Amino acid sequence: MVERLKTRVLFDLNDPAIHRNRYAYYRRLRETEPVHRSPYGYWTLTRYDDVEAFLRAPEASSALPDDQTFALLRGGPDSPAMRSLRRWMLVKQGAEHRRLRRLVAGALTPNAVERLKPEISRIVNRLIDEMGEGEVDLIEQLATPVPVAVICGLLGIPVEDAAQCLKWTNAIANIIDPLITPRMRDEMNTAEPEFGAYIRAQMDLRRAAPRDDVLTMLMRKDADGEGLSDEDVIAQVLLLFNAGHETTLNVIGNSVHALLTNPDQLEFLRADPGRVNDCFEELARYNSTVQIIVRQLTGDLTIAGQRIPAGDTVMAILGAAHRDPAKFPDPDRLDLRRAGVRSLAFGSGPHQCIAAMLGRVEVCMTIAELLRRYETIELATADLEWHTRFNFVLGLKRLPLRVTFRR
């Protein structure tokens, strides 16, 4: 059995067929070998229950910076990008992960997110006003600026600096892509020290005059006298921009595209835009923004009867898990009335996205306001281009629409 697996190529990150029809590609893999060891040395998981169990497993480590090859492709272990990444909560395990998560989580409690809703509403409506009507690009004019403006507001960063923060974020976000090019490596190692210096200057301003914002909160010690070093604060801020921006903007874009290509579902939501919160999980499931989550095993792990040895790399394919018919009957159909949906859009287990609640609120408020304020929303072209950065995002580069306001 092992020898046979070594010769089978059922999944290849470089295979153009993935981009032509990824869900058919996933289906073939899931039906042929749901727990698959690639000849290239990694494992893939494609069933929902297997993926969720894996993400919750304590043996599934996100400590990718410890991998020498991973570090070398990103400029080496002492490169600016790698020095920063090693401090990100995303790649920490055990007690250190719990410590960082506890210190950051206080800024993103349900009550804190609830208090942000009026400001998020103002941001969304201001951007819709600026977008106007006629032919517009939803990605450039709304989906992209909403999350970066919200994060800037959360941190107390001037809104006029949001565009520059977005440029830095886009460069640094490539760090967890498995297919790193020399250009991506150079851009991330240029952006990280520039963004870090900017955040440090913002921290200096708060030392002189503390404010009622999340950056000030991150700089404080907790009741036990514990706190984050300056370097850790900067790293978590960079993580917040990366985790809180790209996933959210693409859930917005993918959801609107899904609605426009499923007119019956669009009309169901148009009848009551307030339903969008109840429909969020189905929208997030249908076209997964995060396609793959990569982990390395710190101990042997058995998934669906298959032993995966310690030290091996595993790719949990969320895009396949979300189209698993054993979990979601008729999975290729968008059904906003589908009951009991729980997507893995923001991950699962100990490393579930700490800003998941904030991202959900941003997505739901943006879609609801679009439906409330526009009388017509339709695709301006069927010729759409998707990002090819495979593991981190499935998202549209542009989403041209024709829209008219309600009178």
C-alpha positions in Angstrom: 0.0 0.0 0.0 2.8 2.4 0.9 4.7 1.8 -2.3 1.6 2.3 -4.3 0.9 5.7 -2.6 4.4 6.8 -3.4 3.8 6.6 -7.2 0.4 8.2 -7.3 0.0 11.9 -8.1 -3.5 12.8 -7.0 -2.8 16.3 -5.8 -0.2 18.7 -7.0 -0.2 22.4 -6.0 1.2 23.3 -9.5 -1.5 21.4 -11.4 -3.4 23.9 -13.6 -6.5 21.6 -13.3 -6.9 22.9 -9.8 -7.6 26.4 -11.1 -9.8 25.2 -14.0 -12.2 23.3 -11.7 -10.9 23.0 -8.2 -14.1 21.4 -6.8 -14.0 18.6 -9.3 -10.3 18.2 -8.6 -11.0 17.9 -4.9 -13.9 15.5 -5.5 -11.7 13.1 -7.3 -9.1 13.2 -4.5 -11.7 12.8 -1.8 -13.4 9.9 -3.5 -10.2 8.2 -4.5 -8.1 8.7 -1.3 -9.4 11.1 1.3 -6.3 10.7 3.5 -3.6 10.9 0.8 0.2 10.9 1.0 1.5 12.8 -2.0 4.7 11.7 -3.8 6.0 15.2 -2.9 6.1 14.3 0.7 3.0 15.8 2.3 -0.4 14.5 3.2 -3.8 15.9 2.2 -7.1 15.7 4.0 -10.4 16.4 2.1 -13.3 15.2 4.2 -14.9 17.6 6.6 -14.7 15.4 9.7 -11.1 14.5 9.1 -10.1 18.2 8.5 -11.9 19.4 11.7 -10.4 16.6 13.8 -7.0 17.4 12.5 -7.3 21.1 13.2 -8.2 20.3 16.8 -5.5 17.7 17.3 -2.7 18.9 19.7 -0.2 17.1 17.5 -1.0 19.5 14.6 1.6 22.2 15.0 1.5 25.5 13.2 5.2 26.2 14.1 6.2 26.4 10.4 9.2 28.8 11.1 10.9 25.8 12.7 11.1 24.2 9.3 14.5 25.0 7.7 13.2 24.8 4.1 10.3 27.0 4.9 12.6 29.7 6.4 15.1 29.5 3.6 12.5 30.2 0.9 11.5 33.3 2.8 15.0 34.8 3.1 16.5 32.6 5.9 15.8 32.3 9.6 17.2 35.7 10.4 15.4 37.6 7.6 13.0 40.4 8.8 10.0 38.4 7.7 11.0 35.3 9.6 12.0 37.2 12.7 8.5 38.7 12.8 6.7 35.5 11.9 8.3 33.6 14.8 6.5 36.0 17.2 3.1 35.7 15.6 0.5 34.0 17.8 -0.5 32.0 14.7 2.7 29.9 14.8 3.0 29.5 18.6 2.1 26.3 20.4 1.1 25.3 23.9 1.6 27.7 26.8 3.1 30.5 24.8 0.2 30.4 22.3 -2.3 30.5 25.2 -0.4 33.4 26.8 -0.4 35.5 23.6 -4.0 34.7 22.8 -5.1 35.7 26.3 -3.3 39.0 26.2 -4.7 39.8 22.7 -8.2 38.4 23.2 -9.1 41.1 25.7 -9.2 43.6 22.9 -11.6 41.5 20.8 -14.3 40.4 23.2 -17.9 40.1 22.1 -18.7 43.3 24.0 -15.8 45.1 22.3 -17.0 44.0 18.8 -20.5 45.0 19.7 -19.3 48.5 20.5 -17.6 48.7 17.1 -20.8 48.1 15.1 -21.8 51.8 14.8 -18.3 52.6 13.5 -18.3 49.7 11.1 -21.7 50.9 9.8 -20.3 54.4 9.3 -17.3 53.0 7.4 -19.4 50.8 5.1 -21.9 53.5 4.3 -19.2 56.1 3.7 -17.5 53.7 1.2 -20.8 52.9 -0.5 -21.4 56.7 -0.8 -17.9 57.1 -2.4 -18.5 54.0 -4.6 -21.7 55.5 -6.0 -23.6 53.9 -8.8 -23.1 52.9 -12.4 -20.2 50.5 -13.1 -18.1 49.9 -9.9 -15.5 47.4 -8.7 -16.7 45.9 -5.5 -13.2 44.5 -4.6 -11.3 47.7 -5.0 -13.9 50.2 -3.8 -15.6 48.3 -0.9 -14.4 44.8 0.0 -10.7 45.9 0.3 -11.0 49.2 2.2 -13.7 48.0 4.7 -11.5 45.6 6.7 -8.3 47.7 6.6 -10.3 50.8 7.7 -11.9 48.8 10.5 -8.5 47.5 11.7 -7.0 51.0 11.6 -9.9 52.3 13.6 -9.6 49.5 16.1 -5.9 50.2 16.6 -6.3 54.0 16.5 -4.2 54.3 13.3 -5.0 57.4 11.1 -7.4 56.5 8.3 -5.3 58.4 5.9 -2.5 55.8 6.5 -4.8 52.9 5.6 -3.7 52.6 2.0 0.0 52.3 3.0 -0.9 49.8 5.7 -2.7 47.8 3.0 0.4 47.8 0.7 2.6 46.5 3.5 -0.1 43.9 4.5 -0.4 42.5 1.0 3.4 42.0 0.8 3.7 40.4 4.2 0.6 38.1 3.6 2.6 36.1 1.1 4.7 34.6 3.9 2.5 31.6 4.5 1.9 30.8 0.8 3.6 27.5 -0.1 4.7 28.7 -3.5 7.1 31.6 -2.7 8.8 33.4 -5.6 11.9 35.6 -5.3 9.8 38.7 -5.8 7.5 37.7 -3.0 10.4 37.0 -0.7 12.0 40.4 -1.4 8.7 42.3 -1.0 7.9 40.8 2.4 11.4 41.4 3.7 11.1 45.1 2.6 7.6 45.6 3.9 8.1 44.0 7.4 10.7 46.5 8.7 8.9 49.4 7.2 5.6 48.4 8.7 7.3 47.5 12.0 8.9 51.0 12.2 5.5 52.6 11.6 3.8 50.7 14.4 6.7 51.4 16.7 6.2 55.2 16.0 2.5 54.8 16.8 3.4 53.1 20.1 5.7 56.0 21.0 2.8 58.4 20.5 0.7 56.3 23.0 3.5 56.2 25.6 3.4 60.0 25.5 -0.5 60.1 25.5 -2.4 56.8 26.0 -5.6 56.5 24.0 -8.8 54.5 24.1 -7.7 52.1 21.3 -6.5 48.5 20.9 -2.9 49.4 20.3 -2.8 51.2 23.7 -4.5 48.1 25.3 -2.0 45.7 23.8 0.8 47.8 25.4 -0.6 47.5 28.9 0.2 44.8 31.4 -2.7 42.6 32.6 -3.9 42.1 36.2 -1.1 39.6 36.8 1.5 42.1 35.6 2.1 40.2 32.4 2.4 42.1 29.1 3.8 42.0 25.6 7.3 43.2 24.6 7.4 45.9 22.0 8.5 43.3 19.4 5.5 41.1 20.4 3.0 43.9 20.1 4.3 44.8 16.7 4.2 41.2 15.6 0.6 40.7 16.8 -0.5 44.0 15.0 1.0 42.7 11.8 -0.8 39.4 12.3 -4.1 41.2 13.0 -3.8 43.1 9.7 -2.9 40.0 7.8 -5.5 37.7 9.4 -8.2 40.3 9.7 -7.9 41.8 6.3 -7.5 39.3 3.5 -9.9 36.7 4.7 -12.6 39.3 5.4 -12.3 41.0 2.0 -12.5 37.8 0.1 -15.4 36.4 2.1 -17.2 39.6 1.1 -16.2 39.3 -2.6 -16.9 35.6 -2.8 -20.2 35.9 -1.1 -21.5 38.7 -3.3 -20.3 36.7 -6.4 -22.1 33.6 -5.1 -25.3 35.6 -4.6 -25.2 37.1 -8.1 -24.6 33.8 -9.7 -27.5 32.2 -7.8 -30.3 34.7 -8.4 -32.9 32.7 -6.3 -30.7 33.0 -3.3 -30.0 36.7 -3.9 -33.8 37.3 -4.0 -34.3 35.3 -0.7 -31.7 37.6 1.0 -33.0 40.8 -0.7 -36.4 40.2 0.9 -34.8 40.6 4.3 -31.1 41.7 4.3 -31.1 41.2 8.1 -31.1 37.4 7.4 -27.5 37.6 6.3 -26.1 36.8 9.7 -28.1 33.5 9.7 -26.8 32.8 6.2 -23.1 33.7 6.9 -21.9 30.1 7.4 -23.4 28.9 4.2 -21.9 31.8 2.2 -18.5 31.2 3.8 -18.8 27.4 3.1 -19.8 27.7 -0.5 -16.5 29.3 -1.8 -13.9 28.9 0.9 -11.7 32.0 1.1 -9.0 29.9 2.9 -8.4 26.9 0.8 -5.7 25.1 2.7 -4.3 25.2 6.3 -0.9 23.6 6.6 0.4 22.0 9.8 3.3 19.8 10.9 2.9 16.9 13.3 4.8 16.9 16.6 3.6 13.4 17.3 2.1 10.4 15.4 -1.6 11.0 14.5 -4.2 8.6 13.2 -6.9 10.1 10.9 -9.6 7.8 9.6 -7.5 4.7 10.4 -4.4 6.0 8.6 -1.3 6.6 10.8 0.5 9.8 9.9 4.0 9.9 11.4 5.5 12.7 13.6 7.4 15.3 11.5 5.2 15.0 8.4 3.4 17.9 6.8 -0.3 17.8 6.4 -2.5 20.0 4.2 -6.1 20.3 5.4 -8.0 21.3 2.3 -10.9 23.4 3.6 -12.2 23.9 0.0 -12.7 20.2 -0.2 -14.1 19.8 3.3 -16.7 22.4 2.6 -18.0 20.5 -0.4 -18.1 17.1 1.4 -21.5 15.5 0.6 -21.3 13.4 3.8 -21.5 16.7 5.7 -23.4 19.0 3.3 -26.0 17.2 1.1 -25.9 18.5 -2.5 -22.8 20.5 -1.5 -22.3 22.2 -4.9 -25.6 24.1 -4.4 -25.7 27.4 -2.5 -28.7 27.1 -0.1 -29.2 29.9 2.3 -31.9 27.9 4.0 -29.5 25.1 4.8 -29.7 24.3 8.5 -26.9 23.5 10.9 -24.0 24.7 8.8 -20.7 25.3 10.5 -18.0 26.4 8.2 -14.3 26.3 8.9 -13.8 29.6 7.2 -11.9 31.0 10.3 -10.3 27.7 11.2 -11.0 25.5 14.2 -9.4 24.3 17.4 -6.8 26.3 19.4 -5.7 28.3 16.4 -9.2 29.5 15.3 -8.9 33.1 14.1 -9.0 35.4 17.1 -10.7 38.0 15.0 -13.4 35.7 13.6 -16.3 37.5 15.3 -15.1 40.8 14.0 -14.7 39.5 10.5 -18.2 38.0 10.6 -19.7 41.3 11.7 -17.8 43.2 8.9 -19.0 40.7 6.2 -22.6 40.7 7.3 -22.9 44.4 7.7 -21.3 45.1 4.3 -23.6 42.6 2.5 -26.7 43.9 4.3 -26.0 47.5 3.5 -25.3 46.6 -0.2 -28.7 45.0 -0.4 -30.5 47.7 1.5 -29.0 50.6 -0.4 -28.9 49.3 -4.0 -32.0 48.7 -6.1 -30.1 46.8 -8.7 -26.8 44.8 -8.3 -25.6 42.8 -11.3 -22.4 41.5 -12.8 -20.9 43.9 -15.3 -18.9 41.0 -16.9 -18.7 37.2 -16.8 -14.9 37.4 -17.5 -13.6 37.3 -13.9 -10.0 36.6 -12.8 -9.3 34.8 -9.6 -6.2 35.0 -7.5 -3.8 32.1 -8.0 -2.1 32.2 -4.5 -3.3 28.8 -3.7 -3.2 28.1 0.0 -4.1 31.4 1.6 -7.0 32.7 -0.5 -9.5 32.0 -3.1 -10.6 35.5 -4.1 -11.4 37.7 -7.1 -8.9 40.3 -8.3 -11.8 42.4 -9.4 -15.6 42.2 -9.2 -17.1 44.7 -11.7 -20.7 45.4 -11.0 -23.5 47.6 -12.3 -25.4 49.2 -9.4 -28.2 51.7 -8.9 -29.3 53.3 -5.6 -32.8 52.9 -4.3 -34.7 56.2 -4.8 
